Amino acid sequence: MSKVIVVTGTASGLGKATVEKFSAEGWDVVATVRKEADLKVHDGNPRVRTLLLDVDDEGAAAGFAEAALAAFGRVDALVNNAGSYQMGPLEASTMEQVHGQFQTNVFGLIAVTKAFLPTFRAQRSGVVVNISSLTAEQGYPYNAAYAASKAAVATLSEALSMELAEFGIVVRAIMPGQHATRIFTKIDAAAEVPEDYQAGIASFFGATPMTGSSPSVTADAVYRAVLDPAPEQVRVYTGPDSEAIPHAKRILGPQEYWREFREAAVGRPSALFRTLVPAPGSEPLQRDV
Ligand SMILES: NC(=O)c1ccc[n+]([C@@H]2O[C@H](COP(=O)([O-])OP(=O)(O)OC[C@H]3O[C@@H](n4cnc5c(N)ncnc54)[C@H](OP(=O)(O)O)[C@@H]3O)[C@@H](O)[C@H]2O)c1
């Protein structure tokens, strides 16, 4: 019997690539999309059943878990991938924007996870893969709410990995570096940004290429993370920029690292930093936009 995985937020990007990876490897997949117009996104792939889910609607999670179980009669793994991106100086981001960021990236993810845990606990097996971000390891400027939401996802994953080990449930946090996906075309940007911030924002975005790894880089890592039965490695770094940051922190030490990262973030990376931390998109560029 084929194994079954549930993946949220699969209309594009990392979620879509993850659906393609698992179905190509012989898994049955329950894929979610948020918009009715996207229900056809996996048409032609006989291993995929596509269901509607807006993770902001916490009340829908239990019914969704039931429908997901009914789709193929079992669920072996859950990938909490759905996410959105709020950007801009924190001072200029409204509390509504900050709450919205946490609603999708944290509270929605928690509601979906809670809906599947009774099944995983009863069957004494299951893998939960939460898509966090490199920004949980290193907060980038003008990304504070997003970074904080992804840090919540990473530490939540670490706590759950301890809490659920006795039930045979494995929990992982994937920490992707920058990937070229549609998330950057749907940014919930701060609207009224004080003039004082404009120069810093211009240098940051001047320094940050809007390129990145192919979504398949992270989809392949999610596949390996689900197959690995050992619970010990919770954080999994994907993409050259993500893999390099923890290493750079260790090599440089906190003070030198802070200064090097700060200079790099405003477009003045030292030769040393460039050697230690490859730019996102330093692999061959593949866009999904
Ligand atoms: N791209 C990167 O550089 C990067 C780096 C680190 C982490 N990540 C994380 O990777 C995950 C996937 O993002 P992506 O880059 O692949 O972007 P993407 O192509 O925009 O995919 C995000 C998916 O999540 C869905 N989604 C957003 N809000 C939702 C909600 N309230 N309920 C249900 N689904 C919702 C989107 O649906 P719609 O199509 O309807 O908007 C879309 O299908 C996110 O958690 C993101 O934070 C991305």
The ligand as an SDF file (V2000), in Angstrom:
LIG
                    3D

 48 52  0  0  0  0  0  0  0  0999 V2000
   10.5240   31.4870   -1.2760 N   0  0  0  0  0  0  0  0  0  0  0  0
   11.3980   31.6170   -0.3030 C   0  0  0  0  0  0  0  0  0  0  0  0
   12.4620   32.2350   -0.4500 O   0  0  0  0  0  0  0  0  0  0  0  0
   11.1220   30.9800    1.0510 C   0  0  0  0  0  0  0  0  0  0  0  0
   12.1760   30.9060    1.9670 C   0  0  0  0  0  0  0  0  0  0  0  0
   11.9470   30.3430    3.2080 C   0  0  0  0  0  0  0  0  0  0  0  0
   10.7080   29.8500    3.5210 C   0  0  0  0  0  0  0  0  0  0  0  0
    9.6840   29.9280    2.6220 N   0  0  0  0  0  0  0  0  0  0  0  0
    8.3850   29.3900    3.0100 C   0  0  0  0  0  0  0  0  0  0  0  0
    8.0220   28.3850    2.1000 O   0  0  0  0  0  0  0  0  0  0  0  0
    6.6170   28.2200    2.1140 C   0  0  0  0  0  0  0  0  0  0  0  0
    6.1040   28.1900    0.6870 C   0  0  0  0  0  0  0  0  0  0  0  0
    6.3010   29.4740    0.1130 O   0  0  0  0  0  0  0  0  0  0  0  0
    6.7400   29.6770   -1.4270 P   0  0  0  0  0  0  0  0  0  0  0  0
    7.9760   30.4800   -1.3890 O   0  0  0  0  0  0  0  0  0  0  0  0
    6.7020   28.4190   -2.1530 O   0  0  0  0  0  0  0  0  0  0  0  0
    5.6010   30.7020   -1.9200 O   0  0  0  0  0  0  0  0  0  0  0  0
    4.2710   30.4790   -2.7790 P   0  0  0  0  0  0  0  0  0  0  0  0
    4.5880   29.9550   -4.1170 O   0  0  0  0  0  0  0  0  0  0  0  0
    3.5160   31.7500   -2.6540 O   0  0  0  0  0  0  0  0  0  0  0  0
    3.5070   29.3280   -1.9650 O   0  0  0  0  0  0  0  0  0  0  0  0
    2.8320   29.6030   -0.7560 C   0  0  0  0  0  0  0  0  0  0  0  0
    1.5760   28.7880   -0.7510 C   0  0  0  0  0  0  0  0  0  0  0  0
    0.8910   29.0000    0.5000 O   0  0  0  0  0  0  0  0  0  0  0  0
   -0.4510   29.3330    0.2020 C   0  0  0  0  0  0  0  0  0  0  0  0
   -1.0730   30.1320    1.2420 N   0  0  0  0  0  0  0  0  0  0  0  0
   -0.7940   31.3980    1.6330 C   0  0  0  0  0  0  0  0  0  0  0  0
   -1.6230   31.7810    2.6130 N   0  0  0  0  0  0  0  0  0  0  0  0
   -2.4410   30.7240    2.8450 C   0  0  0  0  0  0  0  0  0  0  0  0
   -3.5230   30.4890    3.7170 C   0  0  0  0  0  0  0  0  0  0  0  0
   -3.9690   31.4250    4.5720 N   0  0  0  0  0  0  0  0  0  0  0  0
   -4.1500   29.2890    3.6890 N   0  0  0  0  0  0  0  0  0  0  0  0
   -3.7360   28.3400    2.8310 C   0  0  0  0  0  0  0  0  0  0  0  0
   -2.7450   28.4890    1.9590 N   0  0  0  0  0  0  0  0  0  0  0  0
   -2.1010   29.6790    1.9720 C   0  0  0  0  0  0  0  0  0  0  0  0
   -0.3880   30.0820   -1.1130 C   0  0  0  0  0  0  0  0  0  0  0  0
   -1.6680   30.1260   -1.7030 O   0  0  0  0  0  0  0  0  0  0  0  0
   -2.0380   31.2570   -2.7970 P   0  0  0  0  0  0  0  0  0  0  0  0
   -1.4180   30.7680   -4.0710 O   0  0  0  0  0  0  0  0  0  0  0  0
   -3.5320   31.2430   -2.8060 O   0  0  0  0  0  0  0  0  0  0  0  0
   -1.4320   32.5420   -2.3110 O   0  0  0  0  0  0  0  0  0  0  0  0
    0.6240   29.2270   -1.8680 C   0  0  0  0  0  0  0  0  0  0  0  0
    0.0150   28.0860   -2.4150 O   0  0  0  0  0  0  0  0  0  0  0  0
    6.0630   29.3730    2.9520 C   0  0  0  0  0  0  0  0  0  0  0  0
    5.7690   28.9180    4.2560 O   0  0  0  0  0  0  0  0  0  0  0  0
    7.2230   30.3570    2.9740 C   0  0  0  0  0  0  0  0  0  0  0  0
    7.1840   31.2100    4.0900 O   0  0  0  0  0  0  0  0  0  0  0  0
    9.8710   30.4760    1.3880 C   0  0  0  0  0  0  0  0  0  0  0  0
  1  2  1  0
  2  3  2  0
  2  4  1  0
  4  5  1  0
  4 48  2  0
  5  6  2  0
  6  7  1  0
  7  8  2  0
  8  9  1  0
  8 48  1  0
  9 10  1  0
  9 46  1  0
 10 11  1  0
 11 12  1  0
 11 44  1  0
 12 13  1  0
 13 14  1  0
 14 15  2  0
 14 16  1  0
 14 17  1  0
 17 18  1  0
 18 19  2  0
 18 20  1  0
 18 21  1  0
 21 22  1  0
 22 23  1  0
 23 24  1  0
 23 42  1  0
 24 25  1  0
 25 26  1  0
 25 36  1  0
 26 27  1  0
 26 35  1  0
 27 28  2  0
 28 29  1  0
 29 30  1  0
 29 35  2  0
 30 31  1  0
 30 32  2  0
 32 33  1  0
 33 34  2  0
 34 35  1  0
 36 37  1  0
 36 42  1  0
 37 38  1  0
 38 39  2  0
 38 40  1  0
 38 41  1  0
 42 43  1  0
 44 45  1  0
 44 46  1  0
 46 47  1  0
M  CHG  2   8   1  16  -1
M  END
$$$$
